[in-house]
Amino acid sequence: MRLPSYVSAALLALVLAVSGITSAIAFEQQKFDSASFKAAQAANKSIVVDIWASWCPTCKAQHVVLDSLATKPEYAQVVVFQVDFDNQKDAVKYFNARQQSTLIAFKGDKETTRLIGETGATPIQDLLNSSLKN
């Protein structure tokens, strides 16, 4: 007898929960601060700066995509710095961001890609990939 797919998915989730296996978030996400950002650059890390606003529907759509990509192991080394567009004006100015929903990728101190208002999974994945290249 074959179980319906929703029953199979529920059983798998139950087995994983009982066994302690969960899908971990791969990204390191943190609120932007200049010292941590500069240290990540000096360490030649893969960095994404996420300039967002709590009231922004485009930012929310970007976060859905980022959250879906965050569990992929290939992005485990990416550090995401979140800049609050409304409350971190100095950082917004530092990154020369004209609006919220701006995503900026860096490899070390080199900017590799910038997206403004983009919510598509492929361009956001391409942005993450650009931060991984040496």
C-alpha positions as a LaTeX table, in Angstrom:
\begin{tabular}{lrrr}
\hline
Residue & $x$ (\AA) & $y$ (\AA) & $z$ (\AA) \\
\hline
Met1 & 0.00 & 0.00 & 0.00 \\
Arg2 & 1.34 & 3.42 & $-0.98$ \\
Leu3 & 0.82 & 6.32 & 1.42 \\
Pro4 & $-0.43$ & 9.68 & 0.14 \\
Ser5 & 2.42 & 12.17 & $-0.30$ \\
Tyr6 & 1.20 & 14.41 & 2.52 \\
Val7 & 1.29 & 11.45 & 4.93 \\
Ser8 & 4.78 & 10.49 & 3.75 \\
Ala9 & 5.99 & 14.07 & 4.25 \\
Ala10 & 4.46 & 14.22 & 7.73 \\
Leu11 & 6.08 & 10.90 & 8.69 \\
Leu12 & 9.46 & 12.05 & 7.40 \\
Ala13 & 9.17 & 15.29 & 9.39 \\
Leu14 & 8.26 & 13.29 & 12.50 \\
Val15 & 11.20 & 10.89 & 12.05 \\
Leu16 & 13.60 & 13.80 & 11.56 \\
Ala17 & 12.23 & 15.65 & 14.57 \\
Val18 & 12.46 & 12.58 & 16.81 \\
Ser19 & 15.97 & 11.78 & 15.63 \\
Gly20 & 17.12 & 15.35 & 16.20 \\
Ile21 & 17.97 & 15.93 & 12.56 \\
Thr22 & 16.87 & 19.31 & 11.32 \\
Ser23 & 17.72 & 21.43 & 8.34 \\
Ala24 & 20.06 & 24.05 & 9.69 \\
Ile25 & 20.33 & 27.54 & 8.42 \\
Ala26 & 23.60 & 27.73 & 6.55 \\
Phe27 & 24.04 & 31.51 & 6.44 \\
Glu28 & 25.46 & 33.44 & 9.29 \\
Gln29 & 23.03 & 36.38 & 9.58 \\
Gln30 & 23.70 & 39.36 & 11.79 \\
Lys31 & 22.83 & 42.99 & 12.23 \\
Phe32 & 25.32 & 45.19 & 10.42 \\
Asp33 & 28.06 & 46.83 & 12.39 \\
Ser34 & 31.08 & 48.41 & 10.78 \\
Ala35 & 33.72 & 46.52 & 12.79 \\
Ser36 & 32.27 & 43.06 & 12.02 \\
Phe37 & 31.82 & 43.95 & 8.35 \\
Lys38 & 35.43 & 45.16 & 8.03 \\
Ala39 & 36.68 & 42.03 & 9.84 \\
Ala40 & 34.73 & 39.81 & 7.42 \\
Gln41 & 36.20 & 41.74 & 4.49 \\
Ala42 & 39.73 & 41.41 & 5.90 \\
Ala43 & 39.18 & 37.65 & 6.25 \\
Asn44 & 38.16 & 37.53 & 2.55 \\
Lys45 & 34.73 & 36.14 & 3.46 \\
Ser46 & 31.74 & 35.81 & 1.15 \\
Ile47 & 29.43 & 38.63 & 2.25 \\
Val48 & 25.92 & 39.78 & 1.41 \\
Val49 & 24.64 & 43.12 & 2.68 \\
Asp50 & 20.85 & 43.14 & 2.94 \\
Ile51 & 19.45 & 46.68 & 3.12 \\
Trp52 & 15.83 & 46.23 & 4.16 \\
Ala53 & 12.88 & 47.89 & 5.85 \\
Ser54 & 10.24 & 46.18 & 7.98 \\
Trp55 & 7.41 & 47.82 & 6.02 \\
Cys56 & 8.80 & 46.89 & 2.57 \\
Pro57 & 6.91 & 44.13 & 0.69 \\
Thr58 & 9.80 & 43.72 & $-1.77$ \\
Cys59 & 12.20 & 43.13 & 1.13 \\
Lys60 & 9.84 & 40.50 & 2.53 \\
Ala61 & 9.77 & 38.74 & $-0.86$ \\
Gln62 & 13.60 & 38.85 & $-0.99$ \\
His63 & 13.76 & 37.32 & 2.49 \\
Val64 & 11.55 & 34.41 & 1.41 \\
Val65 & 14.08 & 33.63 & $-1.33$ \\
Leu66 & 17.08 & 34.15 & 0.96 \\
Asp67 & 15.53 & 31.91 & 3.61 \\
Ser68 & 14.97 & 29.17 & 1.03 \\
Leu69 & 18.62 & 29.40 & $-0.08$ \\
Ala70 & 19.98 & 29.67 & 3.47 \\
Thr71 & 19.66 & 25.92 & 4.06 \\
Lys72 & 21.80 & 24.99 & 1.07 \\
Pro73 & 25.23 & 23.78 & 2.23 \\
Glu74 & 27.05 & 25.59 & $-0.60$ \\
Tyr75 & 26.15 & 28.88 & 1.10 \\
Ala76 & 27.34 & 27.89 & 4.59 \\
Gln77 & 30.29 & 30.26 & 4.32 \\
Val78 & 28.22 & 33.32 & 3.37 \\
Val79 & 27.85 & 36.02 & 6.01 \\
Val80 & 24.71 & 38.17 & 5.66 \\
Phe81 & 24.78 & 41.63 & 7.24 \\
Gln82 & 21.34 & 43.14 & 7.66 \\
Val83 & 21.11 & 46.93 & 7.44 \\
Asp84 & 17.90 & 48.55 & 8.69 \\
Phe85 & 17.10 & 51.18 & 6.06 \\
Asp86 & 15.20 & 53.37 & 8.52 \\
Asn87 & 17.50 & 53.12 & 11.55 \\
Gln88 & 21.01 & 52.71 & 10.14 \\
Lys89 & 21.27 & 55.71 & 7.83 \\
Asp90 & 25.08 & 55.91 & 8.12 \\
Ala91 & 25.39 & 52.35 & 6.81 \\
Val92 & 22.86 & 53.01 & 4.04 \\
Lys93 & 24.94 & 56.02 & 2.98 \\
Tyr94 & 28.20 & 54.05 & 3.28 \\
Phe95 & 26.88 & 51.49 & 0.78 \\
Asn96 & 25.49 & 54.23 & $-1.46$ \\
Ala97 & 22.07 & 52.58 & $-1.33$ \\
Arg98 & 19.29 & 54.78 & $-2.62$ \\
Gln99 & 16.48 & 52.54 & $-1.44$ \\
Gln100 & 15.58 & 49.55 & 0.69 \\
Ser101 & 15.45 & 46.13 & $-0.98$ \\
Thr102 & 19.10 & 46.50 & $-1.99$ \\
Leu103 & 21.28 & 43.38 & $-1.87$ \\
Ile104 & 25.04 & 43.78 & $-2.28$ \\
Ala105 & 27.48 & 40.87 & $-2.57$ \\
Phe106 & 31.17 & 41.07 & $-1.73$ \\
Lys107 & 34.09 & 38.71 & $-1.85$ \\
Gly108 & 36.35 & 40.21 & 0.76 \\
Asp109 & 36.56 & 43.93 & 0.04 \\
Lys110 & 35.47 & 43.62 & $-3.61$ \\
Glu111 & 31.82 & 44.24 & $-4.51$ \\
Thr112 & 30.75 & 41.49 & $-6.90$ \\
Thr113 & 27.04 & 42.14 & $-7.55$ \\
Arg114 & 24.28 & 44.55 & $-6.56$ \\
Leu115 & 20.53 & 44.00 & $-6.92$ \\
Ile116 & 17.86 & 46.60 & $-6.25$ \\
Gly117 & 14.24 & 45.52 & $-5.88$ \\
Glu118 & 14.91 & 42.06 & $-7.34$ \\
Thr119 & 12.80 & 39.21 & $-5.95$ \\
Gly120 & 13.55 & 36.43 & $-8.43$ \\
Ala121 & 15.17 & 33.30 & $-7.06$ \\
Thr122 & 17.68 & 32.98 & $-9.91$ \\
Pro123 & 19.13 & 36.52 & $-9.71$ \\
Ile124 & 19.37 & 36.29 & $-5.90$ \\
Gln125 & 21.07 & 32.90 & $-6.17$ \\
Asp126 & 23.45 & 34.36 & $-8.77$ \\
Leu127 & 24.23 & 37.19 & $-6.31$ \\
Leu128 & 25.10 & 34.64 & $-3.60$ \\
Asn129 & 27.23 & 32.69 & $-6.07$ \\
Ser130 & 29.15 & 35.84 & $-7.04$ \\
Ser131 & 30.24 & 36.23 & $-3.42$ \\
Leu132 & 31.79 & 32.75 & $-3.46$ \\
Lys133 & 34.14 & 33.37 & $-6.39$ \\
Asn134 & 37.78 & 34.13 & $-5.68$ \\
\hline
\end{tabular}
